[in-house]
Amino acid sequence: MIRALAAWDCGPLGYWIREQPEEPIMPGQVGPDSALGLVKSNSAEVWEKISDLAPDKEELMVADE
C-alpha cells in the first residue's frame, strides 16, 4: 500500500494540503492540463494527516504474543 501527503508551509499564508490530484501520484498520471486543488489547513490538521500515514496495528505483520 502506498500512502502519501502533499502539504505546503506557506509561512504567513498558512498551511495548504493538495487534494487534487489525489495522492499517491503515479508516473504519467498528471500533466500540464491536470486540475490542482489545494485546501487551506492548520498545523493540527497537517500533523493528524501525517500520523494517519502510519499503518494501523492490523496492517502490520507482527507475531501475536
Secondary structure, DSSP 8 states (H G I E B T S, - for coil): ------EEE-GGG-EEEEEES-SS--TTS--TT---EEEEE-HHHHHHHHHHTS--GGGS-----
